[in-house]
Amino acid sequence: MKVKLVAYTPDPDLAAAAAALTSTSSRTTLEIMEDFKDPEKRQKALAVLKKVMESGHTSVLEHASFTFSVSEVSRALTHELVRHRIASYTQQSQRYVKFGNEKDFIYPASIQKNEKTKKIYSRLLAESVHAYNELIENSIPYEDARYVLPNASPTNILLTMNGRELLHFFALRCCERAQWEIRELATEMARQAKGVAPVMFSKAGPSCSQRNICPEGKMTCGRMGEIVEKFKGL
């Protein structure tokens, strides 16, 4: 898996802070942002953002956006990813891009660590690739031949979310109960987002990290303290 934050709103924390200050000021946002040239006023604005977030008024985070390039992941992952509707996606098309090599399939660790299950899995993948190539050789277009390809097929996707939606995404997908591949993706996205917006994403991570409570009830992983510490150190 390769994940890279390729574009984001300049000074995302300050953009959100400016939004927070705009709601309670008679001054324009432009005038407010002019103050940010003063380091002391910048720090005061960030303190306001922190206070606003602690109060639960996270709509101001929607003024900052973050774009990630994601590659070498499975179609199984992207099927889950695009369920997050408040986002923009552009994905590699199987209609126009011919499937590459069998070795590019995604192998879950649970299958790969067992020789018997790995052979079963590999055999099926090989059969699907063989069928796919045979169909193309018989003049079947890529868009129809792709029907035999499994969820393990690799793909690339570009995604953009605003700060508020990213926090929601992290709350669900960084959780230990999330599927392993999307959890790995969400955790790396959280790490990179926190690097450019440390105030906005100071508590980036699963629900327990953000709210100091586990909402999973009987299905909890039982390791909340450990998980909270893990995401503090991102």
C-alpha positions in Angstrom: 0.0 0.0 0.0 1.2 3.5 -0.9 -0.5 6.6 0.6 0.5 10.2 -0.1 -1.1 13.5 0.9 -0.6 15.2 -2.4 -2.6 18.5 -1.9 -4.3 20.3 0.9 -5.6 23.8 1.8 -2.6 26.0 2.7 -2.4 26.4 6.5 -5.5 24.2 7.1 -5.6 24.9 10.9 -5.6 28.7 10.2 -8.2 28.4 7.5 -10.5 26.6 10.1 -9.5 29.1 12.8 -10.4 32.0 10.5 -13.8 30.4 9.9 -14.4 30.1 13.7 -13.4 33.7 14.3 -15.6 34.9 11.4 -18.8 33.7 13.1 -18.3 36.0 16.1 -16.6 39.0 14.6 -17.8 42.1 12.8 -14.7 42.0 10.6 -14.3 40.2 7.3 -12.5 36.9 7.1 -9.8 38.6 5.0 -9.2 41.2 7.7 -9.1 38.4 10.3 -6.5 36.5 8.2 -4.3 39.6 7.9 -3.8 39.4 11.6 -2.2 35.9 11.2 1.0 37.6 10.0 1.6 38.3 13.7 2.9 35.1 15.3 1.2 36.0 18.6 -2.2 36.5 16.9 -1.7 33.2 15.0 -1.3 31.3 18.2 -4.4 33.0 19.7 -6.4 32.0 16.6 -5.3 28.4 16.9 -6.3 28.4 20.6 -9.7 29.5 19.5 -9.9 26.7 17.0 -9.0 24.2 19.7 -11.7 25.6 22.0 -14.3 25.5 19.2 -13.5 21.9 18.4 -13.7 20.9 22.1 -17.2 22.4 22.1 -18.1 20.1 19.2 -18.5 22.9 16.6 -16.6 21.1 13.9 -18.3 22.6 10.9 -15.5 25.1 10.6 -13.2 22.2 9.6 -15.1 21.8 6.3 -13.2 24.9 5.0 -10.0 22.8 4.7 -9.6 19.9 2.2 -7.1 17.1 1.9 -6.3 15.1 -1.2 -4.6 11.7 -1.0 -3.1 9.4 -3.7 -3.7 5.8 -2.8 -2.2 2.9 -4.7 -1.5 -0.9 -4.4 -4.7 -1.5 -2.6 -7.5 -3.9 -3.4 -10.9 -3.4 -4.9 -12.3 -4.8 -1.7 -10.9 -1.7 0.1 -12.2 0.8 -2.4 -15.6 -0.7 -2.3 -15.7 0.2 1.5 -13.9 3.5 1.0 -16.5 5.0 -1.4 -19.3 4.4 1.1 -18.0 7.6 2.7 -20.2 9.9 0.6 -18.9 13.4 1.6 -15.8 13.0 -0.5 -14.6 13.1 -4.1 -13.0 10.1 -5.8 -11.3 9.3 -9.0 -10.4 5.7 -9.5 -8.4 3.7 -12.0 -10.9 2.3 -14.6 -11.0 -1.4 -15.3 -12.9 -0.5 -18.5 -9.9 1.2 -20.0 -6.9 -0.1 -18.1 -5.9 -3.7 -18.8 -5.2 -5.8 -15.7 -1.5 -6.2 -15.2 0.3 -9.0 -13.4 -1.0 -11.8 -11.2 1.7 -10.9 -8.6 -0.1 -7.5 -8.1 -3.1 -9.1 -6.4 -3.5 -8.2 -2.7 -2.9 -11.1 -0.3 -4.5 -10.9 3.2 -2.0 -11.9 5.9 -4.5 -14.4 7.3 -4.3 -16.3 4.0 -0.6 -15.8 3.3 0.7 -17.1 6.6 -0.9 -20.6 5.9 0.6 -22.6 3.1 -2.7 -24.5 2.4 -4.9 -21.4 2.3 -2.3 -19.5 0.2 -2.3 -22.3 -2.4 -6.1 -22.3 -2.6 -6.1 -18.5 -2.9 -3.3 -18.4 -5.5 -4.9 -21.1 -7.6 -8.2 -19.2 -7.9 -6.4 -15.9 -8.7 -4.4 -17.7 -11.4 -7.6 -19.1 -12.9 -9.2 -15.7 -13.0 -6.3 -14.1 -14.7 -6.1 -16.9 -17.3 -9.9 -16.5 -18.0 -9.5 -12.7 -18.2 -6.7 -13.0 -20.8 -8.4 -15.6 -22.8 -11.5 -13.5 -23.0 -9.5 -10.5 -24.3 -7.7 -12.7 -26.8 -11.2 -13.6 -28.1 -12.0 -10.0 -28.7 -14.0 -9.4 -25.5 -13.6 -5.8 -24.4 -11.8 -5.0 -21.1 -15.1 -3.8 -19.6 -16.7 -7.2 -20.0 -13.6 -9.4 -19.3 -13.1 -7.6 -16.0 -16.2 -9.4 -14.6 -14.0 -12.4 -13.8 -11.5 -10.4 -11.8 -11.8 -10.8 -8.0 -11.9 -8.2 -5.1 -8.2 -8.9 -4.7 -7.5 -6.9 -7.9 -5.1 -4.0 -7.3 -6.3 -0.4 -7.9 -5.3 3.2 -7.6 -7.6 5.9 -6.3 -7.4 9.7 -5.7 -9.6 10.9 -2.8 -10.4 14.3 -1.3 -12.2 14.9 2.0 -12.7 18.0 4.1 -11.3 18.1 7.7 -14.6 17.3 9.4 -15.3 14.3 7.2 -11.7 13.0 7.7 -12.3 13.0 11.4 -15.5 11.0 10.9 -13.6 8.6 8.6 -10.8 8.1 11.1 -13.4 7.5 13.9 -14.8 4.6 12.0 -11.9 3.2 10.0 -9.0 3.5 12.5 -11.0 1.4 14.9 -9.7 -2.1 15.6 -13.0 -3.5 14.5 -12.6 -2.0 11.0 -11.4 -4.3 8.2 -7.6 -4.6 8.3 -6.8 -3.0 4.9 -8.9 0.1 5.3 -7.7 0.4 8.9 -4.1 0.5 7.6 -5.1 3.1 5.1 -7.0 5.3 7.6 -4.2 5.2 10.1 -1.6 6.3 7.6 -3.9 9.1 6.3 -4.4 10.2 9.9 -0.6 10.3 10.4 0.0 12.5 7.3 -3.0 14.8 8.0 -1.8 15.4 11.5 1.5 16.4 10.1 0.1 19.4 8.3 -2.9 20.2 10.6 -1.8 19.3 14.1 -4.6 21.2 15.9 -7.4 20.0 13.7 -6.1 16.4 13.9 -4.7 16.5 17.4 -7.1 13.6 18.4 -7.2 11.9 14.9 -7.9 8.2 15.3 -10.8 5.9 16.2 -13.7 7.1 18.3 -12.0 6.1 21.6 -9.1 8.4 20.7 -11.3 11.3 19.8 -14.0 11.0 22.5 -12.2 8.9 25.2 -15.0 6.4 25.1 -15.6 3.2 23.1 -19.0 3.2 21.3 -18.7 -0.5 20.4 -20.3 -1.9 23.5 -19.9 -5.7 23.8 -17.9 -5.7 20.5 -15.2 -3.6 22.0 -11.6 -4.7 21.4 -11.0 -4.2 25.1 -7.7 -2.3 24.5 -8.9 1.3 24.6 -6.0 2.6 26.7 -3.5 1.0 24.4 -5.2 2.3 21.2 -5.5 5.9 22.6 -1.8 5.9 23.4 -1.0 4.6 19.9 -2.8 7.5 18.2 -1.4 10.1 20.5 2.0 9.1 19.1 1.2 9.3 15.4 
